[in-house]
Amino acid sequence: ETLVLKEDNILTRIDTAKQIGYLAGMALSYVFYKLIEYGWEINDPKEQVYNLHYILFVVEIVVITFLVKAFRK
């Protein structure tokens, strides 16, 4: 980023957006694990991570589908 973008204000905006993204991701992770813990009553951390992989698998399928559609045009 620093090699491509020479202006300080653009770098500042990018760094700020990345930090906001990290914080939002941590907040969503916290909410997700609390939902699993209290909503589905799964208290074992290994079981929680195992269930998370199903959601990530679905997300990955959606991303791959959109990539394939984007490059077909």
PDB file of N, CA, C and O in Angstrom:
ATOM      1  N   GLU A   1       0.816  -1.193   0.000  1.00  0.00           N
ATOM      2  CA  GLU A   1       0.000   0.000   0.000  1.00  0.00           C
ATOM      3  C   GLU A   1       0.856   1.252   0.000  1.00  0.00           C
ATOM      4  O   GLU A   1       0.574   2.200  -0.733  1.00  0.00           O
ATOM      5  N   THR A   2       1.888   1.262   0.807  1.00  0.00           N
ATOM      6  CA  THR A   2       2.717   2.459   0.896  1.00  0.00           C
ATOM      7  C   THR A   2       3.505   2.698  -0.381  1.00  0.00           C
ATOM      8  O   THR A   2       3.865   3.836  -0.680  1.00  0.00           O
ATOM      9  N   LEU A   3       3.777   1.643  -1.138  1.00  0.00           N
ATOM     10  CA  LEU A   3       4.497   1.810  -2.395  1.00  0.00           C
ATOM     11  C   LEU A   3       3.589   2.338  -3.501  1.00  0.00           C
ATOM     12  O   LEU A   3       4.032   3.079  -4.378  1.00  0.00           O
ATOM     13  N   VAL A   4       2.315   1.949  -3.453  1.00  0.00           N
ATOM     14  CA  VAL A   4       1.384   2.344  -4.507  1.00  0.00           C
ATOM     15  C   VAL A   4       0.756   3.703  -4.219  1.00  0.00           C
ATOM     16  O   VAL A   4       0.657   4.553  -5.104  1.00  0.00           O
ATOM     17  N   LEU A   5       0.338   3.895  -2.988  1.00  0.00           N
ATOM     18  CA  LEU A   5      -0.352   5.131  -2.615  1.00  0.00           C
ATOM     19  C   LEU A   5       0.614   6.062  -1.893  1.00  0.00           C
ATOM     20  O   LEU A   5       1.096   5.757  -0.802  1.00  0.00           O
ATOM     21  N   LYS A   6       0.880   7.168  -2.502  1.00  0.00           N
ATOM     22  CA  LYS A   6       1.862   8.097  -1.939  1.00  0.00           C
ATOM     23  C   LYS A   6       1.238   9.149  -1.020  1.00  0.00           C
ATOM     24  O   LYS A   6       1.938   9.760  -0.212  1.00  0.00           O
ATOM     25  N   GLU A   7      -0.067   9.361  -1.140  1.00  0.00           N
ATOM     26  CA  GLU A   7      -0.714  10.412  -0.354  1.00  0.00           C
ATOM     27  C   GLU A   7      -1.074   9.896   1.035  1.00  0.00           C
ATOM     28  O   GLU A   7      -1.625   8.808   1.198  1.00  0.00           O
ATOM     29  N   ASP A   8      -0.741  10.719   2.031  1.00  0.00           N
ATOM     30  CA  ASP A   8      -0.978  10.318   3.424  1.00  0.00           C
ATOM     31  C   ASP A   8      -2.455  10.188   3.755  1.00  0.00           C
ATOM     32  O   ASP A   8      -2.839   9.299   4.515  1.00  0.00           O
ATOM     33  N   ASN A   9      -3.289  11.057   3.200  1.00  0.00           N
ATOM     34  CA  ASN A   9      -4.714  11.006   3.561  1.00  0.00           C
ATOM     35  C   ASN A   9      -5.381   9.735   3.038  1.00  0.00           C
ATOM     36  O   ASN A   9      -6.282   9.201   3.685  1.00  0.00           O
ATOM     37  N   ILE A  10      -4.952   9.247   1.882  1.00  0.00           N
ATOM     38  CA  ILE A  10      -5.520   7.992   1.365  1.00  0.00           C
ATOM     39  C   ILE A  10      -5.057   6.816   2.219  1.00  0.00           C
ATOM     40  O   ILE A  10      -5.850   5.928   2.530  1.00  0.00           O
ATOM     41  N   LEU A  11      -3.791   6.803   2.597  1.00  0.00           N
ATOM     42  CA  LEU A  11      -3.280   5.738   3.463  1.00  0.00           C
ATOM     43  C   LEU A  11      -3.993   5.747   4.809  1.00  0.00           C
ATOM     44  O   LEU A  11      -4.304   4.692   5.362  1.00  0.00           O
ATOM     45  N   THR A  12      -4.248   6.936   5.330  1.00  0.00           N
ATOM     46  CA  THR A  12      -4.957   7.046   6.604  1.00  0.00           C
ATOM     47  C   THR A  12      -6.364   6.476   6.482  1.00  0.00           C
ATOM     48  O   THR A  12      -6.823   5.763   7.374  1.00  0.00           O
ATOM     49  N   ARG A  13      -7.047   6.780   5.395  1.00  0.00           N
ATOM     50  CA  ARG A  13      -8.411   6.245   5.192  1.00  0.00           C
ATOM     51  C   ARG A  13      -8.397   4.727   5.068  1.00  0.00           C
ATOM     52  O   ARG A  13      -9.265   4.047   5.616  1.00  0.00           O
ATOM     53  N   ILE A  14      -7.420   4.201   4.352  1.00  0.00           N
ATOM     54  CA  ILE A  14      -7.330   2.744   4.186  1.00  0.00           C
ATOM     55  C   ILE A  14      -7.046   2.071   5.527  1.00  0.00           C
ATOM     56  O   ILE A  14      -7.678   1.071   5.867  1.00  0.00           O
ATOM     57  N   ASP A  15      -6.103   2.614   6.285  1.00  0.00           N
ATOM     58  CA  ASP A  15      -5.789   2.038   7.594  1.00  0.00           C
ATOM     59  C   ASP A  15      -6.975   2.120   8.540  1.00  0.00           C
ATOM     60  O   ASP A  15      -7.238   1.185   9.296  1.00  0.00           O
ATOM     61  N   THR A  16      -7.686   3.231   8.501  1.00  0.00           N
ATOM     62  CA  THR A  16      -8.874   3.381   9.353  1.00  0.00           C
ATOM     63  C   THR A  16      -9.941   2.371   8.965  1.00  0.00           C
ATOM     64  O   THR A  16     -10.555   1.753   9.835  1.00  0.00           O
ATOM     65  N   ALA A  17     -10.170   2.196   7.669  1.00  0.00           N
ATOM     66  CA  ALA A  17     -11.167   1.224   7.204  1.00  0.00           C
ATOM     67  C   ALA A  17     -10.775  -0.193   7.612  1.00  0.00           C
ATOM     68  O   ALA A  17     -11.635  -0.985   8.000  1.00  0.00           O
ATOM     69  N   LYS A  18      -9.486  -0.520   7.529  1.00  0.00           N
ATOM     70  CA  LYS A  18      -9.035  -1.847   7.938  1.00  0.00           C
ATOM     71  C   LYS A  18      -9.257  -2.067   9.430  1.00  0.00           C
ATOM     72  O   LYS A  18      -9.702  -3.140   9.838  1.00  0.00           O
ATOM     73  N   GLN A  19      -8.954  -1.073  10.240  1.00  0.00           N
ATOM     74  CA  GLN A  19      -9.154  -1.197  11.688  1.00  0.00           C
ATOM     75  C   GLN A  19     -10.631  -1.352  12.026  1.00  0.00           C
ATOM     76  O   GLN A  19     -10.992  -2.149  12.892  1.00  0.00           O
ATOM     77  N   ILE A  20     -11.483  -0.595  11.349  1.00  0.00           N
ATOM     78  CA  ILE A  20     -12.931  -0.728  11.567  1.00  0.00           C
ATOM     79  C   ILE A  20     -13.384  -2.130  11.170  1.00  0.00           C
ATOM     80  O   ILE A  20     -14.212  -2.737  11.849  1.00  0.00           O
ATOM     81  N   GLY A  21     -12.839  -2.639  10.072  1.00  0.00           N
ATOM     82  CA  GLY A  21     -13.169  -3.997   9.639  1.00  0.00           C
ATOM     83  C   GLY A  21     -12.746  -5.042  10.654  1.00  0.00           C
ATOM     84  O   GLY A  21     -13.491  -5.984  10.925  1.00  0.00           O
ATOM     85  N   TYR A  22     -11.543  -4.881  11.223  1.00  0.00           N
ATOM     86  CA  TYR A  22     -11.075  -5.826  12.251  1.00  0.00           C
ATOM     87  C   TYR A  22     -11.988  -5.798  13.472  1.00  0.00           C
ATOM     88  O   TYR A  22     -12.368  -6.844  13.997  1.00  0.00           O
ATOM     89  N   LEU A  23     -12.337  -4.590  13.919  1.00  0.00           N
ATOM     90  CA  LEU A  23     -13.201  -4.471  15.095  1.00  0.00           C
ATOM     91  C   LEU A  23     -14.591  -5.032  14.821  1.00  0.00           C
ATOM     92  O   LEU A  23     -15.167  -5.701  15.679  1.00  0.00           O
ATOM     93  N   ALA A  24     -15.130  -4.768  13.648  1.00  0.00           N
ATOM     94  CA  ALA A  24     -16.444  -5.301  13.296  1.00  0.00           C
ATOM     95  C   ALA A  24     -16.400  -6.827  13.233  1.00  0.00           C
ATOM     96  O   ALA A  24     -17.337  -7.495  13.669  1.00  0.00           O
ATOM     97  N   GLY A  25     -15.319  -7.374  12.694  1.00  0.00           N
ATOM     98  CA  GLY A  25     -15.173  -8.829  12.636  1.00  0.00           C
ATOM     99  C   GLY A  25     -15.112  -9.456  14.018  1.00  0.00           C
ATOM    100  O   GLY A  25     -15.715 -10.501  14.260  1.00  0.00           O
ATOM    101  N   MET A  26     -14.381  -8.815  14.925  1.00  0.00           N
ATOM    102  CA  MET A  26     -14.314  -9.334  16.291  1.00  0.00           C
ATOM    103  C   MET A  26     -15.676  -9.247  16.980  1.00  0.00           C
ATOM    104  O   MET A  26     -16.058 -10.153  17.720  1.00  0.00           O
ATOM    105  N   ALA A  27     -16.398  -8.168  16.739  1.00  0.00           N
ATOM    106  CA  ALA A  27     -17.727  -8.024  17.344  1.00  0.00           C
ATOM    107  C   ALA A  27     -18.681  -9.084  16.801  1.00  0.00           C
ATOM    108  O   ALA A  27     -19.440  -9.688  17.558  1.00  0.00           O
ATOM    109  N   LEU A  28     -18.640  -9.305  15.496  1.00  0.00           N
ATOM    110  CA  LEU A  28     -19.498 -10.340  14.912  1.00  0.00           C
ATOM    111  C   LEU A  28     -19.125 -11.732  15.413  1.00  0.00           C
ATOM    112  O   LEU A  28     -20.001 -12.568  15.634  1.00  0.00           O
ATOM    113  N   SER A  29     -17.847 -11.980  15.589  1.00  0.00           N
ATOM    114  CA  SER A  29     -17.412 -13.275  16.131  1.00  0.00           C
ATOM    115  C   SER A  29     -17.950 -13.474  17.538  1.00  0.00           C
ATOM    116  O   SER A  29     -18.439 -14.550  17.880  1.00  0.00           O
ATOM    117  N   TYR A  30     -17.856 -12.435  18.347  1.00  0.00           N
ATOM    118  CA  TYR A  30     -18.361 -12.514  19.724  1.00  0.00           C
ATOM    119  C   TYR A  30     -19.857 -12.811  19.722  1.00  0.00           C
ATOM    120  O   TYR A  30     -20.324 -13.672  20.467  1.00  0.00           O
ATOM    121  N   VAL A  31     -20.609 -12.096  18.884  1.00  0.00           N
ATOM    122  CA  VAL A  31     -22.057 -12.313  18.808  1.00  0.00           C
ATOM    123  C   VAL A  31     -22.355 -13.726  18.314  1.00  0.00           C
ATOM    124  O   VAL A  31     -23.258 -14.386  18.828  1.00  0.00           O
ATOM    125  N   PHE A  32     -21.602 -14.189  17.323  1.00  0.00           N
ATOM    126  CA  PHE A  32     -21.818 -15.531  16.789  1.00  0.00           C
ATOM    127  C   PHE A  32     -21.615 -16.594  17.860  1.00  0.00           C
ATOM    128  O   PHE A  32     -22.447 -17.486  18.025  1.00  0.00           O
ATOM    129  N   TYR A  33     -20.502 -16.495  18.588  1.00  0.00           N
ATOM    130  CA  TYR A  33     -20.227 -17.511  19.611  1.00  0.00           C
ATOM    131  C   TYR A  33     -21.219 -17.446  20.768  1.00  0.00           C
ATOM    132  O   TYR A  33     -21.560 -18.479  21.345  1.00  0.00           O
ATOM    133  N   LYS A  34     -21.683 -16.255  21.112  1.00  0.00           N
ATOM    134  CA  LYS A  34     -22.717 -16.146  22.149  1.00  0.00           C
ATOM    135  C   LYS A  34     -24.037 -16.721  21.655  1.00  0.00           C
ATOM    136  O   LYS A  34     -24.775 -17.336  22.425  1.00  0.00           O
ATOM    137  N   LEU A  35     -24.340 -16.523  20.367  1.00  0.00           N
ATOM    138  CA  LEU A  35     -25.548 -17.108  19.793  1.00  0.00           C
ATOM    139  C   LEU A  35     -25.490 -18.631  19.841  1.00  0.00           C
ATOM    140  O   LEU A  35     -26.472 -19.286  20.191  1.00  0.00           O
ATOM    141  N   ILE A  36     -24.343 -19.187  19.491  1.00  0.00           N
ATOM    142  CA  ILE A  36     -24.186 -20.646  19.555  1.00  0.00           C
ATOM    143  C   ILE A  36     -24.289 -21.125  20.999  1.00  0.00           C
ATOM    144  O   ILE A  36     -24.927 -22.139  21.284  1.00  0.00           O
ATOM    145  N   GLU A  37     -23.652 -20.383  21.907  1.00  0.00           N
ATOM    146  CA  GLU A  37     -23.621 -20.806  23.297  1.00  0.00           C
ATOM    147  C   GLU A  37     -25.000 -20.762  23.946  1.00  0.00           C
ATOM    148  O   GLU A  37     -25.404 -21.713  24.616  1.00  0.00           O
ATOM    149  N   TYR A  38     -25.723 -19.663  23.750  1.00  0.00           N
ATOM    150  CA  TYR A  38     -27.006 -19.511  24.427  1.00  0.00           C
ATOM    151  C   TYR A  38     -28.192 -19.908  23.556  1.00  0.00           C
ATOM    152  O   TYR A  38     -29.188 -20.419  24.069  1.00  0.00           O
ATOM    153  N   GLY A  39     -28.103 -19.685  22.263  1.00  0.00           N
ATOM    154  CA  GLY A  39     -29.219 -20.017  21.373  1.00  0.00           C
ATOM    155  C   GLY A  39     -29.314 -21.503  21.098  1.00  0.00           C
ATOM    156  O   GLY A  39     -30.399 -22.082  21.155  1.00  0.00           O
ATOM    157  N   TRP A  40     -28.182 -22.122  20.800  1.00  0.00           N
ATOM    158  CA  TRP A  40     -28.169 -23.542  20.471  1.00  0.00           C
ATOM    159  C   TRP A  40     -27.639 -24.390  21.614  1.00  0.00           C
ATOM    160  O   TRP A  40     -27.581 -25.615  21.506  1.00  0.00           O
ATOM    161  N   GLU A  41     -27.255 -23.752  22.701  1.00  0.00           N
ATOM    162  CA  GLU A  41     -26.764 -24.418  23.906  1.00  0.00           C
ATOM    163  C   GLU A  41     -25.576 -25.347  23.623  1.00  0.00           C
ATOM    164  O   GLU A  41     -25.519 -26.472  24.119  1.00  0.00           O
ATOM    165  N   ILE A  42     -24.640 -24.857  22.825  1.00  0.00           N
ATOM    166  CA  ILE A  42     -23.406 -25.595  22.542  1.00  0.00           C
ATOM    167  C   ILE A  42     -22.291 -24.879  23.293  1.00  0.00           C
ATOM    168  O   ILE A  42     -21.892 -23.776  22.918  1.00  0.00           O
ATOM    169  N   ASN A  43     -21.793 -25.503  24.348  1.00  0.00           N
ATOM    170  CA  ASN A  43     -20.804 -24.867  25.208  1.00  0.00           C
ATOM    171  C   ASN A  43     -19.377 -25.341  24.946  1.00  0.00           C
ATOM    172  O   ASN A  43     -18.420 -24.691  25.366  1.00  0.00           O
ATOM    173  N   ASP A  44     -19.233 -26.450  24.267  1.00  0.00           N
ATOM    174  CA  ASP A  44     -17.902 -26.987  23.974  1.00  0.00           C
ATOM    175  C   ASP A  44     -17.248 -26.169  22.858  1.00  0.00           C
ATOM    176  O   ASP A  44     -17.802 -26.077  21.762  1.00  0.00           O
ATOM    177  N   PRO A  45     -16.081 -25.577  23.117  1.00  0.00           N
ATOM    178  CA  PRO A  45     -15.422 -24.759  22.082  1.00  0.00           C
ATOM    179  C   PRO A  45     -15.125 -25.522  20.793  1.00  0.00           C
ATOM    180  O   PRO A  45     -15.217 -24.957  19.703  1.00  0.00           O
ATOM    181  N   LYS A  46     -14.770 -26.796  20.911  1.00  0.00           N
ATOM    182  CA  LYS A  46     -14.493 -27.585  19.710  1.00  0.00           C
ATOM    183  C   LYS A  46     -15.754 -27.744  18.863  1.00  0.00           C
ATOM    184  O   LYS A  46     -15.705 -27.663  17.636  1.00  0.00           O
ATOM    185  N   GLU A  47     -16.862 -27.968  19.523  1.00  0.00           N
ATOM    186  CA  GLU A  47     -18.140 -28.105  18.819  1.00  0.00           C
ATOM    187  C   GLU A  47     -18.547 -26.784  18.166  1.00  0.00           C
ATOM    188  O   GLU A  47     -19.105 -26.780  17.069  1.00  0.00           O
ATOM    189  N   GLN A  48     -18.271 -25.670  18.835  1.00  0.00           N
ATOM    190  CA  GLN A  48     -18.589 -24.356  18.270  1.00  0.00           C
ATOM    191  C   GLN A  48     -17.796 -24.105  16.991  1.00  0.00           C
ATOM    192  O   GLN A  48     -18.351 -23.659  15.987  1.00  0.00           O
ATOM    193  N   VAL A  49     -16.503 -24.391  17.032  1.00  0.00           N
ATOM    194  CA  VAL A  49     -15.653 -24.190  15.856  1.00  0.00           C
ATOM    195  C   VAL A  49     -16.073 -25.143  14.742  1.00  0.00           C
ATOM    196  O   VAL A  49     -16.059 -24.767  13.570  1.00  0.00           O
ATOM    197  N   TYR A  50     -16.438 -26.348  15.086  1.00  0.00           N
ATOM    198  CA  TYR A  50     -16.898 -27.316  14.096  1.00  0.00           C
ATOM    199  C   TYR A  50     -18.136 -26.783  13.376  1.00  0.00           C
ATOM    200  O   TYR A  50     -18.233 -26.882  12.153  1.00  0.00           O
ATOM    201  N   ASN A  51     -19.079 -26.219  14.129  1.00  0.00           N
ATOM    202  CA  ASN A  51     -20.288 -25.659  13.516  1.00  0.00           C
ATOM    203  C   ASN A  51     -19.980 -24.427  12.678  1.00  0.00           C
ATOM    204  O   ASN A  51     -20.646 -24.180  11.673  1.00  0.00           O
ATOM    205  N   LEU A  52     -18.991 -23.662  13.075  1.00  0.00           N
ATOM    206  CA  LEU A  52     -18.589 -22.490  12.303  1.00  0.00           C
ATOM    207  C   LEU A  52     -18.108 -22.890  10.910  1.00  0.00           C
ATOM    208  O   LEU A  52     -18.305 -22.142   9.952  1.00  0.00           O
ATOM    209  N   HIS A  53     -17.490 -24.042  10.787  1.00  0.00           N
ATOM    210  CA  HIS A  53     -16.994 -24.488   9.492  1.00  0.00           C
ATOM    211  C   HIS A  53     -18.117 -24.722   8.490  1.00  0.00           C
ATOM    212  O   HIS A  53     -17.909 -24.537   7.291  1.00  0.00           O
ATOM    213  N   TYR A  54     -19.296 -25.121   8.946  1.00  0.00           N
ATOM    214  CA  TYR A  54     -20.428 -25.272   8.036  1.00  0.00           C
ATOM    215  C   TYR A  54     -20.809 -23.927   7.427  1.00  0.00           C
ATOM    216  O   TYR A  54     -21.050 -23.830   6.224  1.00  0.00           O
ATOM    217  N   ILE A  55     -20.861 -22.897   8.256  1.00  0.00           N
ATOM    218  CA  ILE A  55     -21.208 -21.563   7.771  1.00  0.00           C
ATOM    219  C   ILE A  55     -20.136 -21.061   6.802  1.00  0.00           C
ATOM    220  O   ILE A  55     -20.457 -20.501   5.754  1.00  0.00           O
ATOM    221  N   LEU A  56     -18.876 -21.260   7.151  1.00  0.00           N
ATOM    222  CA  LEU A  56     -17.789 -20.821   6.272  1.00  0.00           C
ATOM    223  C   LEU A  56     -17.808 -21.574   4.944  1.00  0.00           C
ATOM    224  O   LEU A  56     -17.473 -21.003   3.906  1.00  0.00           O
ATOM    225  N   PHE A  57     -18.191 -22.827   4.967  1.00  0.00           N
ATOM    226  CA  PHE A  57     -18.289 -23.612   3.746  1.00  0.00           C
ATOM    227  C   PHE A  57     -19.362 -23.035   2.820  1.00  0.00           C
ATOM    228  O   PHE A  57     -19.150 -22.930   1.612  1.00  0.00           O
ATOM    229  N   VAL A  58     -20.489 -22.668   3.375  1.00  0.00           N
ATOM    230  CA  VAL A  58     -21.571 -22.073   2.588  1.00  0.00           C
ATOM    231  C   VAL A  58     -21.123 -20.730   2.007  1.00  0.00           C
ATOM    232  O   VAL A  58     -21.386 -20.435   0.841  1.00  0.00           O
ATOM    233  N   VAL A  59     -20.450 -19.927   2.817  1.00  0.00           N
ATOM    234  CA  VAL A  59     -19.947 -18.638   2.335  1.00  0.00           C
ATOM    235  C   VAL A  59     -18.965 -18.843   1.193  1.00  0.00           C
ATOM    236  O   VAL A  59     -19.002 -18.109   0.205  1.00  0.00           O
ATOM    237  N   GLU A  60     -18.104 -19.815   1.313  1.00  0.00           N
ATOM    238  CA  GLU A  60     -17.118 -20.088   0.269  1.00  0.00           C
ATOM    239  C   GLU A  60     -17.795 -20.527  -1.029  1.00  0.00           C
ATOM    240  O   GLU A  60     -17.377 -20.116  -2.111  1.00  0.00           O
ATOM    241  N   ILE A  61     -18.812 -21.339  -0.934  1.00  0.00           N
ATOM    242  CA  ILE A  61     -19.562 -21.765  -2.127  1.00  0.00           C
ATOM    243  C   ILE A  61     -20.195 -20.551  -2.810  1.00  0.00           C
ATOM    244  O   ILE A  61     -20.161 -20.442  -4.036  1.00  0.00           O
ATOM    245  N   VAL A  62     -20.768 -19.645  -2.026  1.00  0.00           N
ATOM    246  CA  VAL A  62     -21.379 -18.437  -2.589  1.00  0.00           C
ATOM    247  C   VAL A  62     -20.321 -17.577  -3.280  1.00  0.00           C
ATOM    248  O   VAL A  62     -20.563 -17.075  -4.378  1.00  0.00           O
ATOM    249  N   VAL A  63     -19.167 -17.400  -2.664  1.00  0.00           N
ATOM    250  CA  VAL A  63     -18.093 -16.602  -3.262  1.00  0.00           C
ATOM    251  C   VAL A  63     -17.630 -17.226  -4.570  1.00  0.00           C
ATOM    252  O   VAL A  63     -17.473 -16.521  -5.567  1.00  0.00           O
ATOM    253  N   ILE A  64     -17.412 -18.526  -4.582  1.00  0.00           N
ATOM    254  CA  ILE A  64     -16.970 -19.208  -5.803  1.00  0.00           C
ATOM    255  C   ILE A  64     -18.024 -19.079  -6.896  1.00  0.00           C
ATOM    256  O   ILE A  64     -17.684 -18.873  -8.061  1.00  0.00           O
ATOM    257  N   THR A  65     -19.297 -19.198  -6.534  1.00  0.00           N
ATOM    258  CA  THR A  65     -20.380 -19.055  -7.505  1.00  0.00           C
ATOM    259  C   THR A  65     -20.364 -17.669  -8.138  1.00  0.00           C
ATOM    260  O   THR A  65     -20.483 -17.540  -9.357  1.00  0.00           O
ATOM    261  N   PHE A  66     -20.216 -16.636  -7.317  1.00  0.00           N
ATOM    262  CA  PHE A  66     -20.165 -15.276  -7.853  1.00  0.00           C
ATOM    263  C   PHE A  66     -18.929 -15.047  -8.719  1.00  0.00           C
ATOM    264  O   PHE A  66     -19.007 -14.342  -9.724  1.00  0.00           O
ATOM    265  N   LEU A  67     -17.798 -15.628  -8.348  1.00  0.00           N
ATOM    266  CA  LEU A  67     -16.596 -15.500  -9.169  1.00  0.00           C
ATOM    267  C   LEU A  67     -16.785 -16.153 -10.536  1.00  0.00           C
ATOM    268  O   LEU A  67     -16.404 -15.588 -11.561  1.00  0.00           O
ATOM    269  N   VAL A  68     -17.369 -17.335 -10.541  1.00  0.00           N
ATOM    270  CA  VAL A  68     -17.607 -18.018 -11.802  1.00  0.00           C
ATOM    271  C   VAL A  68     -18.550 -17.205 -12.676  1.00  0.00           C
ATOM    272  O   VAL A  68     -18.310 -17.060 -13.875  1.00  0.00           O
ATOM    273  N   LYS A  69     -19.622 -16.672 -12.089  1.00  0.00           N
ATOM    274  CA  LYS A  69     -20.563 -15.855 -12.860  1.00  0.00           C
ATOM    275  C   LYS A  69     -19.903 -14.583 -13.372  1.00  0.00           C
ATOM    276  O   LYS A  69     -20.191 -14.144 -14.485  1.00  0.00           O
ATOM    277  N   ALA A  70     -19.027 -13.991 -12.583  1.00  0.00           N
ATOM    278  CA  ALA A  70     -18.372 -12.741 -12.994  1.00  0.00           C
ATOM    279  C   ALA A  70     -17.447 -12.953 -14.173  1.00  0.00           C
ATOM    280  O   ALA A  70     -17.355 -12.081 -15.038  1.00  0.00           O
ATOM    281  N   PHE A  71     -16.763 -14.076 -14.238  1.00  0.00           N
ATOM    282  CA  PHE A  71     -15.824 -14.307 -15.316  1.00  0.00           C
ATOM    283  C   PHE A  71     -16.441 -14.951 -16.540  1.00  0.00           C
ATOM    284  O   PHE A  71     -15.774 -15.072 -17.567  1.00  0.00           O
ATOM    285  N   ARG A  72     -17.684 -15.366 -16.463  1.00  0.00           N
ATOM    286  CA  ARG A  72     -18.358 -15.932 -17.641  1.00  0.00           C
ATOM    287  C   ARG A  72     -18.766 -14.844 -18.616  1.00  0.00           C
ATOM    288  O   ARG A  72     -18.864 -15.096 -19.817  1.00  0.00           O
ATOM    289  N   LYS A  73     -19.002 -13.658 -18.129  1.00  0.00           N
ATOM    290  CA  LYS A  73     -19.448 -12.549 -18.991  1.00  0.00           C
ATOM    291  C   LYS A  73     -18.293 -12.161 -19.853  1.00  0.00           C
ATOM    292  O   LYS A  73     -18.411 -11.247 -20.669  1.00  0.00           O
TER     293      LYS A  73
END
